[in-house]
Amino acid sequence: MQDAHLSVGRVAKRAGVNVSTLHFYEAKGLIRSWRNTGNQRRYKPDVLRRISVIKAAQKMGVSLEEIKQAFASLPNNRTPTTQDWQVLASQWQQALTMRISYMKRLKDSLTGCIGCGCLSMNSCPLYNPEDTLGDIGSGPVILDKK
């Protein structure tokens, strides 16, 4: 069956990514290929699901390293099944919820004090005398409070 040995061009077209993206994913250990007798890359059809999972996870803000760790947690580093996707999505959903919460705090603080310790705002409601916020940490420490 010709689909059992997909060319890099066919995978790229079907997955909606550039060939260079496939090479990048492979270099990062996210997908695998093998070389045929003509030294051309070939992929199994399940690589399309792996790429789809990578793209969906990236759209959620999941890093490639987190995706790689998730793939490595699967038995024999197999392609995620529907059930695997549910587990992975649930885990990533928790991280996404935390990021959304952080972004909401950032949005709500854009016009006021964010606790950066700059002491330059004349009417800051959290004035920060003697840089007391500096004892808590650096940067916008108020945003980092949960």
N, C-alpha and C positions, 0 to 999 in steps of 0.2 A: 504494500500500500504506500503510495507516494507521500501521504500526510505523515507517515511515521518518521520521516526525515525532513523536517521543514528547513528551508534555507533561511539565512539571516534576513534576506530581503522580504520573503513572504511573512515571516514572523513580525518584522517591523511594520509592514503594511497592515497586517491583520490586527496588531496590537495598538496601532496608531502612535508609534514612537519612531524616532530616527534610529538608523542602524548604529550610530555612535552611542545611543542610549543603551542598546542591547550590550554593546561591548563594555560600557561603563557598569551596568548591572552585573555582568559576568565578572568583571575585575573586582567588584565589591563582594562577590560570593552570593549574590541573590538569585542568580539563574545559572544553569549549566548547559554546555553544549559539548559536542565531540567533533572530531575532524573526520571527514570521509577520506577515501583513498586519494582524492584530488586536493587534500588539505583544506577543504572548505568547511566552515562551521555548519553543523546541523543540530536541530533541536527536536525534542519530542513535543507532541501537541500540548502536553500539560503545561508547557512553559507559558502558554497564553493565559492560563489561569493565574500563574504566579505573577506575571506582569500586571494583570488586572488587579490583583490584591495589592501589589506595590503602588500602582497609580491611585487606587482608592484610599489607601492608607496615607499616602503623601498629601492627598487633598484634605485629609483630616488633620494634617500637621504632624504626622508621625515621621520621625527621622528614618533615614535608611538604616542606621545602626539598630534602631528598635525593630524595624522590619526584619533585619537579618537575624536578630536574637529570637524573634517570634518564629521564623522559619526553622531555625536550629532547634527549637523546642519540640518540633514535630518529629514523630518516629521516623527514623531513616531519612530525615530532612525532606520528607515527601511534600508534594504540592498540597496546599490546604484544601480540605474537603469543605462542604457546606457547614458541617458541624464545627470544624476548626475555625472557619471564618466567624461563626457566631461567638466563639470564645475569644478570639483575637479582637473582634469589634467591641465586645463588652469591656475588655481590658483597656483598649484605646479610648473608649467612650469616657471612662473615668478621667483619664489624662486630659481629654478634650474639654470636659466639664470644668476642670481646674483652670485650664487656659482661658476659657470663656469668662469665668469668674474674675480672673486677673484682668482681662481686657475690659470688663465692665467697670472695675475699680479704676483702671487707668482712664477710661472715658469720662467717668464722673469726676476725676481729679484734674483734668486737663486745665481748667481755668482757676484752680486754687492751689493751695500748698500740697506738694507731694512728699514733703519731708526730706528733701535732698540735702539740707544743711547749708544751703547757699547764703542764707540770711539776707538776701537782697530784696525780698518782697516787702514793701512798706506796710501793707495791710494783711499780711498772712495771719490767719486765725491760729496757727500753730507755730508762732514765731521762732521758737527754738533758741532760747537764750543760751549762751555759752556752748553752743553746738551739742546739746544733750542728746540729740538724735544720733550723733556720731558714735556714741557708746553702743548703740543698737546695731549699727552696721553702716556700710557705705551706700551711696546712691539714694534712690527714692525709697527709703525704708518704710514709709507709711503705706505705699502700694503693696509691699510684700507681706504686710499683715493680713491674715486671713479673717 
